[in-house]
């Protein structure tokens, strides 16, 4: 996990990051605010418009936490700046599509039927 932790995280101009005394990372952006408590051994700092997560030693525990918190902070930045997207590709036969109610019933080469409910996009 240490290779993941060494990568800096780009901080977009519309996102702010702060770390308080209890080591709680707060990320604010146009899509909301997210909080994450970081282990006291791991430090989070902003350097030249990038977020840098660092560890004190080369212990196995510190290496694991280093990569974990780097990934969590990176996902927080992505979530408040552009949001999360889920793109699914359905391979199989579509049996029935009821569009006004936003339900999709599929038979995916099995004898069972899968049903998904979609949310309407708000603009």
C-alpha positions as CSV (number, residue, x, y, z in Angstrom):
1,X,0.0,0.0,0.0
2,X,2.9,2.4,0.4
3,X,3.2,3.0,-3.4
4,X,-0.4,4.3,-3.3
5,X,0.3,6.5,-0.3
6,X,3.2,8.2,-2.0
7,X,1.1,9.6,-4.9
8,X,0.1,13.2,-4.3
9,X,-3.6,14.1,-4.6
10,X,-4.5,17.0,-6.9
11,X,-6.6,19.6,-5.1
12,X,-9.1,21.3,-7.5
13,X,-9.5,25.1,-7.1
14,X,-13.2,24.8,-6.0
15,X,-12.3,22.3,-3.1
16,X,-10.9,23.2,0.3
17,X,-9.3,20.8,2.7
18,X,-8.6,21.4,6.4
19,X,-7.2,19.2,9.2
20,X,-8.1,20.1,12.8
21,X,-6.2,19.3,16.1
22,X,-8.0,15.9,16.5
23,X,-6.7,14.9,13.0
24,X,-10.2,15.1,11.4
25,X,-9.9,15.9,7.7
26,X,-12.7,18.1,6.3
27,X,-13.1,18.4,2.5
28,X,-15.6,21.0,1.3
29,X,-16.7,21.5,-2.3
30,X,-19.6,22.3,-4.6
31,X,-21.3,18.9,-4.0
32,X,-21.1,19.0,-0.2
33,X,-18.8,18.4,2.8
34,X,-17.1,15.2,3.9
35,X,-15.3,14.3,7.2
36,X,-12.8,11.6,8.0
37,X,-10.9,10.9,11.2
38,X,-7.3,10.0,10.4
39,X,-5.1,7.9,12.6
40,X,-2.8,10.1,14.8
41,X,0.3,8.6,13.3
42,X,-0.6,9.6,9.7
43,X,-0.2,13.3,8.7
44,X,-2.1,15.1,6.0
45,X,-0.7,18.3,4.5
46,X,-1.3,20.6,1.5
47,X,1.9,21.4,-0.5
48,X,1.8,23.4,-3.8
49,X,-1.8,22.7,-4.5
50,X,-1.5,19.0,-3.8
51,X,-2.5,16.9,-0.8
52,X,0.4,14.9,0.7
53,X,-0.3,12.0,3.1
54,X,2.8,10.8,5.0
55,X,3.7,8.2,7.6
56,X,6.3,8.4,10.4
57,X,8.0,5.0,10.0
58,X,8.3,2.0,7.7
59,X,6.3,-0.3,10.0
60,X,3.8,-2.6,8.3
61,X,0.9,-1.0,10.2
62,X,2.0,2.5,9.1
63,X,2.4,1.4,5.5
64,X,-1.1,0.0,5.4
65,X,-2.7,3.0,7.0
66,X,-0.7,5.3,4.7
67,X,-2.3,3.8,1.6
68,X,-5.7,3.5,3.2
69,X,-6.0,7.2,4.2
70,X,-4.5,8.4,1.0
71,X,-7.3,6.5,-0.9
72,X,-10.0,7.7,1.5
73,X,-8.9,11.4,1.1
74,X,-8.6,11.0,-2.7
75,X,-12.2,9.6,-2.9
76,X,-13.4,12.5,-0.6
77,X,-11.9,15.1,-3.0
78,X,-13.5,13.3,-6.0
79,X,-16.9,13.1,-4.2
80,X,-17.2,16.8,-3.3
81,X,-15.8,18.1,-6.6
82,X,-17.4,15.9,-9.4
83,X,-19.5,13.4,-7.5
84,X,-19.5,9.6,-8.0
85,X,-20.7,7.9,-11.1
86,X,-21.8,4.4,-11.7
87,X,-21.8,3.1,-15.3
88,X,-23.2,-0.4,-15.7
89,X,-23.1,-2.5,-18.9
90,X,-25.9,-5.1,-19.0
91,X,-25.2,-8.1,-21.2
92,X,-28.1,-10.4,-21.8
93,X,-31.7,-10.2,-22.9
94,X,-34.0,-7.5,-21.6
95,X,-37.4,-9.0,-21.0
96,X,-39.4,-5.9,-20.0
97,X,-38.7,-2.3,-19.6
98,X,-41.2,-0.1,-17.7
99,X,-39.7,3.4,-18.3
100,X,-42.2,5.7,-16.6
101,X,-41.8,3.9,-13.2
102,X,-38.0,3.6,-13.7
103,X,-37.9,-0.2,-13.3
104,X,-35.8,-2.5,-15.5
105,X,-36.5,-6.3,-15.5
106,X,-33.8,-8.4,-17.1
107,X,-33.2,-12.1,-17.7
108,X,-29.4,-12.4,-17.8
109,X,-28.9,-15.9,-19.3
110,X,-30.3,-17.5,-16.2
111,X,-33.7,-18.6,-15.0
112,X,-33.9,-15.8,-12.5
113,X,-35.1,-12.3,-13.2
114,X,-33.1,-9.3,-12.0
115,X,-34.9,-6.0,-11.3
116,X,-33.3,-2.6,-10.9
117,X,-35.0,0.6,-10.0
118,X,-33.4,3.8,-11.3
119,X,-33.7,7.3,-9.8
120,X,-34.7,10.2,-11.9
121,X,-32.0,12.7,-12.5
122,X,-32.7,16.1,-11.1
123,X,-31.3,19.1,-12.9
